[in-house]
Amino acid sequence: MKQILVLGAGHSAPFLIQYLLARAQDLGFELTVADLDGAAARRRVADHPRGRALAFDLSNGEACHQLFSQADIVVSLLPPQLQPIVAGHAIAHRCHMVSASYRSSKMRQLDAAAVEAGSTILCELGLDPGIDVMSAQAIIDQVHAEGGQVDSFYSYGGGLPEPSFDGNPLRYVVTWNPRNVAMAGESGACYLEHGEVRLIPPHRVFDAKWSVEVPGLGSMDAYGNRDAMSYRQVHGLDGIRSLVRGTLRYPGYCHLWHQLVRLGLPNERLEVPDLGAATWAEFLAMHLPPGAGPLRRRTATFLGLAEDDPALQAMDWLGLFSDQSIDISGQRPSDALTALLQRRLPLGPQHRDMVVLHHAMEITYPKAGRRRLLSTFIHYGEAGGNTAMAQTVGLPAALGVELLLADAQSSTLPAGVHVPVSPDIYRPILCGLGDHGMEFVEATTAVD
């Protein structure tokens, strides 16, 4: 019987695990869910006859050997920096792997070893990256098949509360790894616009925002998302003039986050002894020049903002001016910020979250001339149930597992480290998403 190993039982895992357990008998496999938090893994499996749950530490070499040697396919929902370690174990034990994270340079370096081991490693099978990459490639392939040329491509994604949400001044909730929220923008952004490369350093990412009109949602703020330039080769867009990847937020969010970056709160390089015993006000004061007077006034003066600026109001709501203890075990500023976001920005049972993907392309066809194509995906979670984030990260990965299981008979998927831009990968997965009501709405207009 085939053995599937899922690493990670956090925010993005529930739907994936439920889906795979529901399919386990029909497809003939057993599922193991392993996480540092063994209790979380047990909650996800919930005594299913085809599942088991384990407490697992990736740094434990003996435990890794035992788990990976039994696995046929590994699904990794661990943080991005751990993906190359997981892939290394998968290759060493000649099993296949599915990851919802980016195919980083370290992952690409494992390609030759994966080929030699006969391991197929499918990266970017989540929401963003994942559904965005596959849906874009399907459009691009169709354009090329019709003789067209993609002149510009703007691709956006975001995980947000539903538009009616007014539960906090950020209009944001944490539905995925809170550390990733705290450190968003740390890599900066690089993209191509009107033939020129734009390089945005981390301290300017949220200040360099722009507005985007998203059908069905209206005006949203966007900021650059990592390295868009690498997708020029991935998508086969060598002659393109503009290639941008951006993250979407409700208006106002980027203004606040830019101030937090200016203060230096998203910092995971330095450590502060006994940080957990400090208050939030003391923590914030650590980031300001020495001085006297009310902390809010000092913060406003340092940032050059009025005391009633929306960013200061949001900081107050978050509790950064309070005398409440931080109460964490970590010692890095980013540990404190992560804990603060997780505590203050939960998705309540009465609210739904939402994910949105939006592609905007300008295309030149030999006969039809220039056309503008908009392709938009909006999906809502269940109030008190599976989040949209868990569904849209988990389902593509689960469908990737099914694809690998089916491929065990035909062996059409090549070994190596791949992103889902081959029709053999993206077509069945997009079809599976459509079966679950996850589809894009497209509109095309002429460009003067």
One Martini backbone bead per residue (centre of mass of N, CA, C, O) as a GRO file, in nm:
protein
  448
    1MET     BB    1   0.096   0.036   0.022
    2LYS     BB    2   0.076   0.354   0.002
    3GLN     BB    3   0.277   0.639   0.124
    4ILE     BB    4   0.182   0.938   0.294
    5LEU     BB    5   0.357   1.245   0.374
    6VAL     BB    6   0.283   1.503   0.613
    7LEU     BB    7   0.432   1.823   0.664
    8GLY     BB    8   0.227   1.975   0.860
    9ALA     BB    9  -0.047   2.138   1.088
   10GLY     BB   10  -0.142   2.411   1.008
   11HIS     BB   11  -0.326   2.648   0.852
   12SER     BB   12  -0.287   2.487   0.554
   13ALA     BB   13  -0.374   2.170   0.626
   14PRO     BB   14  -0.675   2.069   0.666
   15PHE     BB   15  -0.783   2.022   0.375
   16LEU     BB   16  -0.568   1.831   0.273
   17ILE     BB   17  -0.615   1.607   0.484
   18GLN     BB   18  -0.914   1.557   0.435
   19TYR     BB   19  -0.893   1.487   0.137
   20LEU     BB   20  -0.694   1.246   0.157
   21LEU     BB   21  -0.860   1.073   0.352
   22ALA     BB   22  -1.109   1.051   0.156
   23ARG     BB   23  -0.905   0.904  -0.075
   24ALA     BB   24  -0.747   0.658   0.044
   25GLN     BB   25  -0.916   0.408  -0.032
   26ASP     BB   26  -0.952   0.447  -0.341
   27LEU     BB   27  -0.615   0.490  -0.379
   28GLY     BB   28  -0.438   0.319  -0.178
   29PHE     BB   29  -0.366   0.477   0.111
   30GLU     BB   30  -0.158   0.616   0.360
   31LEU     BB   31  -0.155   0.863   0.633
   32THR     BB   32   0.099   1.092   0.746
   33VAL     BB   33   0.117   1.322   1.024
   34ALA     BB   34   0.374   1.574   1.080
   35ASP     BB   35   0.473   1.750   1.387
   36LEU     BB   36   0.588   1.925   1.642
   37ASP     BB   37   0.278   1.921   1.699
   38GLY     BB   38   0.116   1.643   1.784
   39ALA     BB   39  -0.169   1.749   1.853
   40ALA     BB   40  -0.227   1.880   1.581
   41ALA     BB   41  -0.204   1.622   1.414
   42ARG     BB   42  -0.434   1.470   1.563
   43ARG     BB   43  -0.660   1.667   1.490
   44ARG     BB   44  -0.643   1.624   1.182
   45VAL     BB   45  -0.696   1.308   1.181
   46ALA     BB   46  -0.915   1.196   1.384
   47ASP     BB   47  -0.901   0.870   1.380
   48HIS     BB   48  -0.840   0.772   1.112
   49PRO     BB   49  -0.793   0.461   0.962
   50ARG     BB   50  -0.572   0.597   0.739
   51GLY     BB   51  -0.438   0.745   0.990
   52ARG     BB   52  -0.151   0.927   1.129
   53ALA     BB   53   0.021   1.070   1.418
   54LEU     BB   54   0.312   1.293   1.470
   55ALA     BB   55   0.591   1.375   1.635
   56PHE     BB   56   0.825   1.609   1.464
   57ASP     BB   57   1.182   1.651   1.387
   58LEU     BB   58   1.387   1.754   1.130
   59SER     BB   59   1.663   1.733   1.313
   60ASN     BB   60   1.601   1.423   1.324
   61GLY     BB   61   1.763   1.184   1.161
   62GLU     BB   62   1.626   0.917   1.245
   63ALA     BB   63   1.333   1.007   1.194
   64CYS     BB   64   1.371   1.071   0.896
   65HIS     BB   65   1.451   0.791   0.800
   66GLN     BB   66   1.194   0.647   0.889
   67LEU     BB   67   0.986   0.815   0.728
   68PHE     BB   68   1.112   0.832   0.434
   69SER     BB   69   1.148   0.518   0.390
   70GLN     BB   70   0.814   0.484   0.387
   71ALA     BB   71   0.780   0.683   0.155
   72ASP     BB   72   0.643   0.795  -0.160
   73ILE     BB   73   0.507   1.074  -0.057
   74VAL     BB   74   0.580   1.419   0.000
   75VAL     BB   75   0.429   1.679   0.201
   76SER     BB   76   0.522   2.025   0.222
   77LEU     BB   77   0.424   2.276   0.493
   78LEU     BB   78   0.671   2.411   0.550
   79PRO     BB   79   0.885   2.633   0.568
   80PRO     BB   80   1.076   2.750   0.312
   81GLN     BB   81   1.367   2.698   0.447
   82LEU     BB   82   1.297   2.368   0.464
   83GLN     BB   83   1.268   2.245   0.176
   84PRO     BB   84   1.561   2.145   0.107
   85ILE     BB   85   1.567   1.937   0.335
   86VAL     BB   86   1.330   1.767   0.246
   87ALA     BB   87   1.435   1.709  -0.040
   88GLY     BB   88   1.693   1.562   0.046
   89HIS     BB   89   1.543   1.324   0.178
   90ALA     BB   90   1.375   1.236  -0.066
   91ILE     BB   91   1.616   1.172  -0.249
   92ALA     BB   92   1.764   0.968  -0.059
   93HIS     BB   93   1.470   0.790  -0.066
   94ARG     BB   94   1.324   0.793  -0.347
   95CYS     BB   95   1.101   1.019  -0.337
   96HIS     BB   96   0.838   1.213  -0.360
   97MET     BB   97   0.726   1.570  -0.405
   98VAL     BB   98   0.531   1.829  -0.237
   99SER     BB   99   0.508   2.194  -0.278
  100ALA     BB  100   0.397   2.534  -0.175
  101SER     BB  101   0.667   2.650  -0.254
  102TYR     BB  102   0.923   2.789  -0.377
  103ARG     BB  103   1.169   2.769  -0.629
  104SER     BB  104   1.453   2.789  -0.522
  105SER     BB  105   1.786   2.789  -0.558
  106LYS     BB  106   1.822   2.540  -0.372
  107MET     BB  107   1.622   2.364  -0.527
  108ARG     BB  108   1.754   2.379  -0.809
  109GLN     BB  109   2.024   2.235  -0.711
  110LEU     BB  110   1.856   1.942  -0.689
  111ASP     BB  111   1.792   1.834  -0.974
  112ALA     BB  112   2.011   1.624  -1.043
  113ALA     BB  113   1.959   1.442  -0.797
  114ALA     BB  114   1.663   1.380  -0.865
  115VAL     BB  115   1.713   1.246  -1.135
  116GLU     BB  116   1.898   1.019  -1.032
  117ALA     BB  117   1.668   0.915  -0.817
  118GLY     BB  118   1.368   0.954  -0.943
  119SER     BB  119   1.259   1.235  -0.839
  120THR     BB  120   0.956   1.409  -0.803
  121ILE     BB  121   0.942   1.772  -0.774
  122LEU     BB  122   0.668   1.975  -0.672
  123CYS     BB  123   0.639   2.303  -0.700
  124GLU     BB  124   0.407   2.542  -0.655
  125LEU     BB  125   0.136   2.390  -0.494
  126GLY     BB  126  -0.070   2.641  -0.444
  127LEU     BB  127  -0.159   2.959  -0.463
  128ASP     BB  128   0.104   3.171  -0.380
  129PRO     BB  129   0.231   2.960  -0.529
  130GLY     BB  130   0.030   2.811  -0.822
  131ILE     BB  131  -0.248   2.899  -0.940
  132ASP     BB  132  -0.118   3.141  -1.075
  133VAL     BB  133   0.085   2.989  -1.257
  134MET     BB  134  -0.112   2.797  -1.404
  135SER     BB  135  -0.314   3.003  -1.519
  136ALA     BB  136  -0.107   3.167  -1.676
  137GLN     BB  137   0.005   2.940  -1.857
  138ALA     BB  138  -0.258   2.874  -2.000
  139ILE     BB  139  -0.282   3.147  -2.138
  140ILE     BB  140  -0.004   3.165  -2.277
  141ASP     BB  141  -0.032   2.909  -2.448
  142GLN     BB  142  -0.281   3.009  -2.606
  143VAL     BB  143  -0.155   3.259  -2.728
  144HIS     BB  144   0.075   3.112  -2.880
  145ALA     BB  145  -0.115   2.922  -3.045
  146GLU     BB  146  -0.242   3.205  -3.181
  147GLY     BB  147   0.022   3.402  -3.232
  148GLY     BB  148   0.081   3.555  -2.981
  149GLN     BB  149   0.182   3.846  -2.770
  150VAL     BB  150   0.317   3.920  -2.462
  151ASP     BB  151   0.369   4.246  -2.331
  152SER     BB  152   0.201   4.223  -2.052
  153PHE     BB  153   0.233   4.122  -1.687
  154TYR     BB  154   0.000   4.116  -1.418
  155SER     BB  155   0.034   3.964  -1.088
  156TYR     BB  156  -0.206   3.885  -0.830
  157GLY     BB  157  -0.221   3.843  -0.460
  158GLY     BB  158  -0.452   3.740  -0.181
  159GLY     BB  159  -0.514   3.729   0.179
  160LEU     BB  160  -0.843   3.791   0.312
  161PRO     BB  161  -1.100   3.936   0.417
  162GLU     BB  162  -1.394   4.005   0.366
  163PRO     BB  163  -1.521   4.306   0.260
  164SER     BB  164  -1.716   4.340   0.530
  165PHE     BB  165  -1.486   4.366   0.712
  166ASP     BB  166  -1.449   4.530   1.070
  167GLY     BB  167  -1.251   4.403   1.312
  168ASN     BB  168  -1.012   4.595   1.205
  169PRO     BB  169  -0.793   4.849   1.093
  170LEU     BB  170  -0.643   4.651   0.877
  171ARG     BB  171  -0.813   4.443   0.728
  172TYR     BB  172  -0.691   4.175   0.881
  173VAL     BB  173  -0.589   3.824   0.873
  174VAL     BB  174  -0.464   3.517   1.006
  175THR     BB  175  -0.428   3.223   0.767
  176TRP     BB  176  -0.122   3.191   0.808
  177ASN     BB  177   0.192   3.222   0.855
  178PRO     BB  178   0.286   3.470   1.075
  179ARG     BB  179   0.582   3.503   0.994
  180ASN     BB  180   0.524   3.581   0.696
  181VAL     BB  181   0.378   3.839   0.769
  182ALA     BB  182   0.603   3.982   0.935
  183MET     BB  183   0.825   3.928   0.674
  184ALA     BB  184   0.714   4.085   0.464
  185GLY     BB  185   0.953   4.213   0.228
  186GLU     BB  186   1.250   4.103   0.296
  187SER     BB  187   1.329   4.055  -0.027
  188GLY     BB  188   1.182   4.237  -0.182
  189ALA     BB  189   1.181   4.367  -0.529
  190CYS     BB  190   1.150   4.239  -0.877
  191TYR     BB  191   1.087   4.413  -1.191
  192LEU     BB  192   0.917   4.471  -1.504
  193GLU     BB  193   0.890   4.810  -1.661
  194HIS     BB  194   0.894   4.929  -1.962
  195GLY     BB  195   1.193   4.778  -1.994
  196GLU     BB  196   1.249   4.814  -1.680
  197VAL     BB  197   1.421   4.764  -1.397
  198ARG     BB  198   1.288   4.700  -1.067
  199LEU     BB  199   1.435   4.782  -0.745
  200ILE     BB  200   1.314   4.683  -0.421
  201PRO     BB  201   1.376   4.738  -0.117
  202PRO     BB  202   1.262   4.641   0.187
  203HIS     BB  203   1.217   4.949   0.303
  204ARG     BB  204   1.013   5.009   0.022
  205VAL     BB  205   0.780   4.817  -0.046
  206PHE     BB  206   0.525   4.970   0.101
  207ASP     BB  207   0.583   5.255  -0.035
  208ALA     BB  208   0.567   5.114  -0.343
  209LYS     BB  209   0.278   5.140  -0.399
  210TRP     BB  210  -0.036   5.051  -0.568
  211SER     BB  211  -0.317   5.065  -0.770
  212VAL     BB  212  -0.599   4.826  -0.808
  213GLU     BB  213  -0.845   4.699  -1.021
  214VAL     BB  214  -1.086   4.466  -0.900
  215PRO     BB  215  -1.309   4.262  -0.992
  216GLY     BB  216  -1.553   4.286  -0.727
  217LEU     BB  217  -1.361   4.496  -0.526
  218GLY     BB  218  -1.186   4.717  -0.645
  219SER     BB  219  -0.971   4.906  -0.474
  220MET     BB  220  -0.627   4.820  -0.441
  221ASP     BB  221  -0.336   4.732  -0.286
  222ALA     BB  222   0.008   4.715  -0.408
  223TYR     BB  223   0.298   4.497  -0.384
  224GLY     BB  224   0.589   4.368  -0.426
  225ASN     BB  225   0.677   4.015  -0.523
  226ARG     BB  226   0.967   3.969  -0.534
  227ASP     BB  227   1.078   3.769  -0.814
  228ALA     BB  228   0.965   3.826  -1.136
  229MET     BB  229   1.199   3.771  -1.341
  230SER     BB  230   1.206   3.453  -1.327
  231TYR     BB  231   0.922   3.428  -1.496
  232ARG     BB  232   1.017   3.472  -1.783
  233GLN     BB  233   1.124   3.180  -1.822
  234VAL     BB  234   0.899   3.007  -1.706
  235HIS     BB  235   0.676   3.141  -1.926
  236GLY     BB  236   0.804   3.236  -2.197
  237LEU     BB  237   0.888   3.587  -2.186
  238ASP     BB  238   1.133   3.734  -2.342
  239GLY     BB  239   0.968   3.995  -2.494
  240ILE     BB  240   0.882   4.144  -2.255
  241ARG     BB  241   0.805   4.464  -2.090
  242SER     BB  242   0.605   4.354  -1.854
  243LEU     BB  243   0.679   4.211  -1.514
  244VAL     BB  244   0.446   4.154  -1.246
  245ARG     BB  245   0.444   4.095  -0.889
  246GLY     BB  246   0.169   4.104  -0.650
  247THR     BB  247   0.025   4.223  -0.347
  248LEU     BB  248  -0.285   4.226  -0.176
  249ARG     BB  249  -0.460   4.508  -0.021
  250TYR     BB  250  -0.610   4.706   0.171
  251PRO     BB  251  -0.646   5.014   0.225
  252GLY     BB  252  -0.369   5.112   0.460
  253TYR     BB  253  -0.175   4.877   0.521
  254CYS     BB  254   0.094   4.982   0.393
  255HIS     BB  255   0.129   5.226   0.572
  256LEU     BB  256   0.168   5.077   0.833
  257TRP     BB  257   0.400   4.880   0.747
  258HIS     BB  258   0.606   5.095   0.684
  259GLN     BB  259   0.636   5.189   0.979
  260LEU     BB  260   0.735   4.918   1.097
  261VAL     BB  261   0.988   4.913   0.922
  262ARG     BB  262   1.110   5.182   1.016
  263LEU     BB  263   1.134   5.080   1.315
  264GLY     BB  264   1.220   4.747   1.300
  265LEU     BB  265   1.031   4.495   1.375
  266PRO     BB  266   1.119   4.316   1.117
  267ASN     BB  267   1.347   4.135   1.314
  268GLU     BB  268   1.568   3.828   1.286
  269ARG     BB  269   1.882   3.895   1.377
  270LEU     BB  270   1.818   3.998   1.656
  271GLU     BB  271   1.870   3.988   2.019
  272VAL     BB  272   1.670   3.996   2.327
  273PRO     BB  273   1.700   3.977   2.638
  274ASP     BB  274   1.409   3.910   2.791
  275LEU     BB  275   1.168   3.994   2.601
  276GLY     BB  276   0.911   3.853   2.735
  277ALA     BB  277   0.923   4.060   2.997
  278ALA     BB  278   0.830   4.278   2.835
  279THR     BB  279   0.669   4.534   2.710
  280TRP     BB  280   0.531   4.684   2.443
  281ALA     BB  281   0.636   4.966   2.508
  282GLU     BB  282   0.930   4.882   2.548
  283PHE     BB  283   0.969   4.763   2.270
  284LEU     BB  284   0.914   5.020   2.108
  285ALA     BB  285   1.131   5.202   2.251
  286MET     BB  286   1.381   5.046   2.138
  287HIS     BB  287   1.323   5.193   1.837
  288LEU     BB  288   1.396   5.463   1.975
  289PRO     BB  289   1.504   5.740   2.063
  290PRO     BB  290   1.595   5.906   2.308
  291GLY     BB  291   1.339   6.013   2.554
  292ALA     BB  292   1.060   6.210   2.627
  293GLY     BB  293   0.741   6.125   2.682
  294PRO     BB  294   0.503   6.014   2.508
  295LEU     BB  295   0.510   5.744   2.304
  296ARG     BB  296   0.327   5.837   2.074
  297ARG     BB  297   0.474   6.104   2.021
  298ARG     BB  298   0.755   5.988   1.964
  299THR     BB  299   0.666   5.816   1.725
  300ALA     BB  300   0.552   6.042   1.548
  301THR     BB  301   0.812   6.208   1.531
  302PHE     BB  302   0.996   5.992   1.405
  303LEU     BB  303   0.786   5.948   1.149
  304GLY     BB  304   0.631   6.216   1.069
  305LEU     BB  305   0.352   6.213   1.231
  306ALA     BB  306   0.052   6.224   1.333
  307GLU     BB  307  -0.116   6.115   1.612
  308ASP     BB  308  -0.386   6.056   1.414
  309ASP     BB  309  -0.275   5.857   1.246
  310PRO     BB  310  -0.367   5.553   1.127
  311ALA     BB  311  -0.105   5.406   1.217
  312LEU     BB  312  -0.123   5.486   1.518
  313GLN     BB  313  -0.401   5.365   1.566
  314ALA     BB  314  -0.317   5.073   1.498
  315MET     BB  315  -0.096   5.043   1.711
  316ASP     BB  316  -0.285   5.084   1.946
  317TRP     BB  317  -0.473   4.843   1.883
  318LEU     BB  318  -0.241   4.626   1.901
  319GLY     BB  319  -0.056   4.732   2.173
  320LEU     BB  320   0.225   4.905   2.153
  321PHE     BB  321   0.142   5.109   2.414
  322SER     BB  322   0.141   4.895   2.624
  323ASP     BB  323   0.173   4.717   2.959
  324GLN     BB  324   0.185   4.452   2.835
  325SER     BB  325   0.307   4.152   2.818
  326ILE     BB  326   0.457   3.961   2.584
  327ASP     BB  327   0.501   3.656   2.639
  328ILE     BB  328   0.775   3.504   2.530
  329SER     BB  329   1.051   3.295   2.422
  330GLY     BB  330   1.159   3.473   2.232
  331GLN     BB  331   1.429   3.728   2.112
  332ARG     BB  332   1.301   3.847   1.864
  333PRO     BB  333   1.126   4.088   1.714
  334SER     BB  334   0.971   3.889   1.524
  335ASP     BB  335   0.846   3.722   1.752
  336ALA     BB  336   0.671   3.947   1.864
  337LEU     BB  337   0.516   4.021   1.605
  338THR     BB  338   0.396   3.743   1.554
  339ALA     BB  339   0.238   3.722   1.821
  340LEU     BB  340   0.066   3.975   1.781
  341LEU     BB  341  -0.082   3.888   1.524
  342GLN     BB  342  -0.203   3.622   1.631
  343ARG     BB  343  -0.369   3.762   1.865
  344ARG     BB  344  -0.512   4.021   1.697
  345LEU     BB  345  -0.565   3.848   1.393
  346PRO     BB  346  -0.809   3.672   1.395
  347LEU     BB  347  -1.048   3.443   1.274
  348GLY     BB  348  -1.356   3.448   1.325
  349PRO     BB  349  -1.641   3.241   1.322
  350GLN     BB  350  -1.819   3.485   1.172
  351HIS     BB  351  -1.596   3.477   0.950
  352ARG     BB  352  -1.456   3.531   0.629
  353ASP     BB  353  -1.239   3.448   0.396
  354MET     BB  354  -1.010   3.552   0.121
  355VAL     BB  355  -0.918   3.493  -0.217
  356VAL     BB  356  -0.697   3.657  -0.464
  357LEU     BB  357  -0.670   3.660  -0.823
  358HIS     BB  358  -0.484   3.870  -1.071
  359HIS     BB  359  -0.483   3.916  -1.422
  360ALA     BB  360  -0.289   4.136  -1.649
  361MET     BB  361  -0.303   4.160  -2.009
  362GLU     BB  362  -0.109   4.234  -2.298
  363ILE     BB  363  -0.200   4.162  -2.642
  364THR     BB  364  -0.068   4.048  -2.960
  365TYR     BB  365  -0.227   4.000  -3.267
  366PRO     BB  366  -0.208   3.958  -3.602
  367LYS     BB  367  -0.534   4.035  -3.644
  368ALA     BB  368  -0.670   4.156  -3.365
  369GLY     BB  369  -0.451   4.279  -3.211
  370ARG     BB  370  -0.496   4.456  -2.930
  371ARG     BB  371  -0.530   4.310  -2.597
  372ARG     BB  372  -0.720   4.290  -2.293
  373LEU     BB  373  -0.665   4.074  -2.008
  374LEU     BB  374  -0.885   3.948  -1.754
  375SER     BB  375  -0.811   3.743  -1.454
  376THR     BB  376  -1.036   3.620  -1.195
  377PHE     BB  377  -0.999   3.510  -0.845
  378ILE     BB  378  -1.262   3.419  -0.608
  379HIS     BB  379  -1.248   3.295  -0.264
  380TYR     BB  380  -1.440   3.151  -0.002
  381GLY     BB  381  -1.486   3.072   0.305
  382GLU     BB  382  -1.581   2.921   0.612
  383ALA     BB  383  -1.766   2.983   0.868
  384GLY     BB  384  -1.602   2.787   1.104
  385GLY     BB  385  -1.412   2.665   0.884
  386ASN     BB  386  -1.265   2.645   0.608
  387THR     BB  387  -1.043   2.818   0.463
  388ALA     BB  388  -0.944   2.959   0.175
  389MET     BB  389  -0.646   2.909   0.221
  390ALA     BB  390  -0.657   2.604   0.276
  391GLN     BB  391  -0.796   2.527   0.010
  392THR     BB  392  -0.587   2.674  -0.202
  393VAL     BB  393  -0.337   2.518  -0.091
  394GLY     BB  394  -0.437   2.214  -0.056
  395LEU     BB  395  -0.560   2.120  -0.331
  396PRO     BB  396  -0.316   2.130  -0.526
  397ALA     BB  397  -0.145   1.935  -0.357
  398ALA     BB  398  -0.342   1.697  -0.364
  399LEU     BB  399  -0.348   1.679  -0.677
  400GLY     BB  400  -0.046   1.616  -0.693
  401VAL     BB  401  -0.065   1.343  -0.558
  402GLU     BB  402  -0.257   1.214  -0.762
  403LEU     BB  403  -0.068   1.249  -1.001
  404LEU     BB  404   0.162   1.068  -0.887
  405LEU     BB  405  -0.003   0.814  -0.854
  406ALA     BB  406  -0.082   0.788  -1.155
  407ASP     BB  407   0.223   0.801  -1.264
  408ALA     BB  408   0.317   0.518  -1.162
  409GLN     BB  409   0.205   0.386  -1.434
  410SER     BB  410   0.325   0.594  -1.675
  411SER     BB  411   0.575   0.788  -1.645
  412THR     BB  412   0.552   1.115  -1.751
  413LEU     BB  413   0.694   1.236  -1.515
  414PRO     BB  414   0.970   1.391  -1.451
  415ALA     BB  415   1.246   1.411  -1.306
  416GLY     BB  416   1.281   1.661  -1.061
  417VAL     BB  417   1.259   2.021  -1.035
  418HIS     BB  418   0.934   2.168  -1.037
  419VAL     BB  419   0.706   2.362  -1.211
  420PRO     BB  420   0.355   2.421  -1.315
  421VAL     BB  421   0.409   2.455  -1.673
  422SER     BB  422   0.303   2.188  -1.755
  423PRO     BB  423   0.034   2.040  -1.894
  424ASP     BB  424   0.066   1.770  -1.726
  425ILE     BB  425   0.005   1.945  -1.465
  426TYR     BB  426  -0.206   2.189  -1.496
  427ARG     BB  427  -0.457   2.061  -1.622
  428PRO     BB  428  -0.556   1.859  -1.398
  429ILE     BB  429  -0.557   2.070  -1.168
  430LEU     BB  430  -0.752   2.280  -1.288
  431CYS     BB  431  -0.979   2.078  -1.322
  432GLY     BB  432  -1.004   2.008  -1.018
  433LEU     BB  433  -1.072   2.292  -0.927
  434GLY     BB  434  -1.332   2.321  -1.097
  435ASP     BB  435  -1.486   2.088  -0.945
  436HIS     BB  436  -1.464   2.305  -0.680
  437GLY     BB  437  -1.523   2.609  -0.793
  438MET     BB  438  -1.223   2.695  -0.904
  439GLU     BB  439  -1.244   2.988  -1.094
  440PHE     BB  440  -1.206   3.196  -1.363
  441VAL     BB  441  -1.264   3.531  -1.476
  442GLU     BB  442  -1.303   3.654  -1.807
  443ALA     BB  443  -1.177   3.953  -1.991
  444THR     BB  444  -1.199   4.116  -2.318
  445THR     BB  445  -1.028   4.395  -2.473
  446ALA     BB  446  -0.962   4.657  -2.651
  447VAL     BB  447  -0.671   4.834  -2.770
  448ASP     BB  448  -0.574   5.154  -2.884
   0.00000   0.00000   0.00000
